[in-house]
Amino acid sequence: MASSSSISATGFFNELHNIRSGISFSTVCGSDFDVGTSGSEITSQLKKRKISLNTDSPSCLVLSNVEAYLPVLHSSDYFMKPSVKELAARELTDPGHCRQVQNFTVGRVGYGYVRFLGITDVRWLNLDRIVKFSRHEVVVYEDETVKPTVGQGLNKAAEVTLMLQIRSPDFEGGQLDDVVNKLRLITERQGACFISFDPSNGEWKFSVRHFSRFGLSEDDEDDIVMDDTTVVQNPVELYDSDVSDADEEPQVGPTGTVLSHSLPAHLGLDPVKMQEMRMLMFPVEEEEVAEAFDGLLSHEKQPFSKEYIRPALQYSVQKMSHRTSPTYVRKTPQALLEYSMNGYSSTLPETILMTGQNKGMPLRTAKKEGFRLDLKYKSPITGNHSGNIVDAALFMGRSFRAGWGPNGVLVHSGAPVGNTNPWKGLSSIINVEKIAIDKFLRDENNKVKEELVDLCFASPLNLHKSISHEITEVEVGSFKLKLQKLVSNRLTLPKICRDYIGIAERQLEVPGLSASTRMVLMHQVMVWELIKVLFSAREISGQSKSLITDDEDMMHDRKDGSPDIDPEALPFVRRAEFSYWLQESVCHRVQEEVSRLNESNVLEHIFLLLTGRQLDTAVELAASRGDVRLSCLLSQAGGSTVNRTDVARQLDLWRINGLDFSFIEKDRVRLYELLAANIQGALHDSEIDWKRYLGLLMWYQLPPDTSLAVVFHTYQQLLDEGRAPYPVPVYIDEGPVEEALNWSVGDRFDLTYYLMLLHANGERESGVLKTMFSAFSSTHDPLDYHMIWHQRAVLEAVGAFSSNDLHVLDMGLVSQLLCLGQCHWAIYVILHMPYRDDFPYLHATLIREILYQYCESWCSQEIQHKFIEDLGVPSAWLHEAMAVYFHYYGDLSKALEHFLECCNWKRAHSIFMTSVAHSLFLSDKHSEIWRLATSMEEHKSEIADWDLGAGIYVLFYSLREENVVSEMDSVERKNASCRDFFDRLKKSLDVWGSRLSVDARYLYNLFA
């Protein structure tokens, strides 16, 4: 047997051979077992003999390679099947086995496991990062950036088993069916397929097609009623008999002192039980929990029960029992209002609640402001800390924190947003603030303009709805949704753009708008004009050619009967129309700068007119001042390249011959340089906006037959070289100073520039499209998506681009609509979101969330209700939302009706028995009881305890009817029927008794 130096075992070698006590891993390299030996036999052989490891042998190299690509799993409470040891053994005997592991399983003790169906490649998998189990939840690939495509890695079909802790293990009555149905609904809502639920051990099984996050949310746990309090009521299971009577003894702290001054004791609660509940409710903080229990029970030194049913707690306690480091003892806080000067110890650390010098200070209350502290008394939290005696978040801990509510509401305990006053001396103040999502609807006095609400939302969306749509039905469980997509063509694009421009112009007519709002609206008009110029088409001889329908005046409709255009001239016509759009865009900038000039500065006036291509005005101005030669040159500006070459040659000759340019006006030389196509020489160091620079490039430097794509690419090249001004957004370029947000070079460009690039380059990558259709590309308000959403929809409808990854844009508009109470339009927008295979239930989830959260808004307005129904939203979803709403507000009769409409027979039956039936009976509304009961009778197979519930009423009325109709029946038969009814009545009372009101119990007496 070949051997050399012996080395210690590392990596999977220890896992493979279970060598824990000095047996070096020298049993694989150079060993003489057969290749066909099984993994267990190899392990047995290796344990029987100690063989030195030859690190130079080929076998060792193979083993090193095997160790390199085995999956990694270091967490002690996680497991996998096959284990690392088994995988290594199989890989040695069957190379390539790790590429095709059958039904690979990963789990966490006490939490559950995932069995990946079929063949899985487990090489190089870091399971510690990929698979994470928590309470009633499993996440695979939490980091979306590293998640592989569906079918690759562990993002594949799998069977998930989660361990649930249910409060009622015996499942009396129909509780088990309720839990199973709730789990089934939760599973389907998450896109998975329910398999089973085993109440004996709490195993919830379901299958998934691919992975994201699956399990129960906090609301789901509340609905199913998890086992959070049962264990707390019996903490004796945690300890041996010596601690069993802890409830009868005064509670003590780490130092043996009574915990009468702790926060739980101050609130009238049991401190030890509160600590146990804390540990049960927050198992993720295992280290902190172990430290707390070390300090709390250090004087007992009792072992913990191995049969404790909470695996997370058991694991954390096991970690605590194996700890060798000194225990951290927590310092108990001083009482908040019962502070004792004599009880203050100098050895205690400073507390943020009170100090000795504050003893006896009166706390005076102020309405709406909580407690105030006179600032002449200093506490440790004034100045360097928060300035509060008791900050709400610090005092309440996990029960209060900063959080977001609906419609942009922020609840927090700090200083108000934008507050410049020093925030001192206040305590326990909770601020409720709201994000200004409707900022664009306000006038210069910050008042909301009601007419803008319709013009900004309802009018554009009604226009959008009037355009042709393509309907796609998708299945969502047992329901179907009608997803919509805008459909148009470039022939009809000019009309669509004119309609949107008309809406923007009506907004401009609203009085009292701020300067920034008017600037943004004017920019929106120019954006729609540019879309019409770059992406529309016209029909020529039965064929569609890419061309706009306007020839002379973009801002007004073109009349019918326009002359036909040669197809070869279409690119030049488009260029001419873009040139006119550019002139219109920069006209106001030229006029502003001209108005600031002196009348004597004629040459600079002419130069500014040329930057806006106002050639007629420039020629007339030069001729009116007697400069005929200059006016002749200006009349040829931007024409033939021969004229530009002649002017450039003349300037070169003057320089070669040593002409002294100081005898020529500086502005005249600038004009000559511009006519010679030398833009940089004409501008010198003067600044100019990006649109005029683009115009100078197209009008005076590039040949007149240059296509728009070449013009845009040339500008982009100059921009990359730093020789052209950046196409900054309009609110930075032209807006008032107070609206100019922080902007870095290259951060984002103006929407019109993105449209030019889209025309020149065609399809754009997803990242550019996200930046292009962000709110910041067209407005200073980062939450305003009301117009850019329509521009994206129209461009996508005419085929300018295609993307299914702009959900931020969709949800931005949805948020705006919801804040204004426009729930029906919000659902309309959601139905236009592209369908994605990796998020098949996205639309259904969003719609149902809106229906639940904003039920009061849409159900009280018949127009919204009818609109939502017309969109094809399943009526069951609407009735379910209204049922939950009315049930929450105590209108149980309406809740019952809506539960019946949405076919939720179990909830309807429960409400009928506990709240509705006895009231109707005592009000002599027997026909109503009969209607409700018989409507559920057809589905009694789906209702637990039907015969002991609503079936009692059906039987009662049936017996009464038989008694009236068939008076000749025998007494024995009647007695038998009554005995059967009494038996069912008694059983019904046993089942429903704890949930029945006094009136309902009285009704049972009437039945008897």
Number of C-alpha atoms within 10 A of each C-alpha: 9 12 17 13 9 15 14 14 18 12 13 22 23 17 17 21 23 14 17 10 6 8 18 20 24 25 24 23 23 19 19 11 12 9 10 11 15 15 20 15 13 21 19 12 18 20 16 9 12 15 22 22 25 22 18 11 14 12 17 17 13 15 17 15 11 20 20 14 15 21 21 19 20 11 10 9 14 20 18 17 16 16 17 22 21 16 22 25 26 19 20 22 16 15 13 14 18 22 13 14 20 17 17 21 20 22 22 22 15 20 23 23 23 24 19 23 18 13 13 20 18 21 20 14 16 15 21 13 13 17 20 18 21 16 20 20 19 25 16 21 20 16 11 9 7 9 17 13 12 15 13 12 16 25 20 18 17 21 20 26 25 27 22 24 21 20 15 14 14 11 14 9 13 14 15 18 15 17 18 18 15 14 23 19 15 19 22 16 16 19 20 20 19 21 15 14 22 13 18 9 12 15 18 23 21 22 20 20 16 20 21 17 14 20 22 20 13 9 9 14 17 10 11 17 15 17 17 16 13 12 18 19 12 11 18 19 18 23 18 13 11 10 16 14 9 15 13 7 9 11 18 17 21 20 14 12 12 14 20 18 18 19 19 16 17 16 10 10 13 18 21 21 17 14 17 19 17 14 22 19 14 14 19 15 12 18 13 15 21 23 18 20 20 23 17 21 16 16 13 12 10 15 12 16 14 12 10 16 14 16 18 22 22 18 18 20 23 15 13 19 15 8 12 7 7 8 15 14 16 14 13 16 17 19 16 15 13 11 17 13 13 7 9 12 10 7 6 10 9 12 14 20 19 21 17 14 11 14 13 12 10 10 12 10 11 9 6 8 12 15 18 18 21 13 11 6 11 17 22 17 19 17 14 7 11 19 21 26 24 22 21 20 18 16 17 13 10 8 9 15 15 15 11 14 12 12 17 15 14 15 17 19 19 19 17 14 9 6 8 8 8 9 15 19 21 20 21 20 19 21 14 15 15 14 11 14 19 16 15 24 19 18 18 13 9 13 12 15 16 10 12 19 18 13 18 17 18 15 15 19 18 11 14 17 12 10 12 13 16 11 15 13 12 15 12 17 13 6 14 15 18 17 22 21 18 19 16 19 17 25 20 16 24 24 15 19 21 19 15 21 21 13 16 23 16 12 21 17 10 14 10 15 21 14 13 20 22 18 18 20 20 17 20 23 19 19 22 20 20 21 21 26 28 22 23 24 23 21 15 14 9 7 9 14 17 20 28 25 25 20 15 12 11 20 14 9 14 13 8 7 6 10 6 9 12 9 14 8 10 17 17 17 19 24 23 17 24 20 18 17 19 19 19 16 18 18 17 12 17 20 14 10 12 18 10 9 12 10 9 8 11 17 19 18 23 23 21 20 22 27 24 24 26 16 19 13 13 23 22 17 18 20 15 11 10 11 13 14 10 16 21 13 16 22 14 14 21 24 15 13 16 10 17 24 14 13 18 18 13 13 16 13 12 12 12 9 8 9 13 9 11 8 7 10 10 13 17 17 17 21 24 21 20 26 26 26 25 19 18 15 15 21 16 9 8 7 9 13 16 19 21 23 22 20 21 21 19 24 20 24 18 17 17 16 11 13 16 21 15 13 19 19 15 16 19 19 12 13 16 12 9 10 12 18 17 22 24 24 22 21 24 20 15 16 19 12 11 8 14 15 12 7 11 8 9 11 9 19 19 20 26 23 21 20 20 19 17 20 19 17 12 13 15 17 11 14 10 13 19 16 17 24 20 23 22 22 23 28 28 21 18 13 21 23 24 21 19 22 19 16 18 19 16 23 20 18 20 19 15 18 16 17 15 10 16 19 13 13 21 20 17 19 23 22 21 21 24 19 17 13 17 19 26 24 21 23 23 20 19 22 25 18 20 18 18 12 9 14 11 15 19 19 22 22 14 15 21 17 13 19 25 17 14 19 20 15 16 22 18 10 10 10 11 18 17 13 17 22 13 10 16 14 21 17 14 17 18 23 22 23 26 25 28 19 23 19 18 11 9 12 12 21 20 16 26 25 18 24 25 22 18 19 16 19 21 23 16 25 25 18 18 24 20 20 19 19 25 23 17 16 16 14 9 11 13 15 11 13 22 15 12 20 22 16 13 22 18 9 13 19 10 14 22 19 19 19 18 21 24 26 19 20 22 17 16 16 15 12 16 10 11 13 13 10 10 9 10 8 11 9 10 9 10 15 11 11 14 15 12 12 19 15 13 18 22 14 16 20 18 12 17 19 15 9 14 16 14 11 14 23 16 14 16 15 10 9 13 11
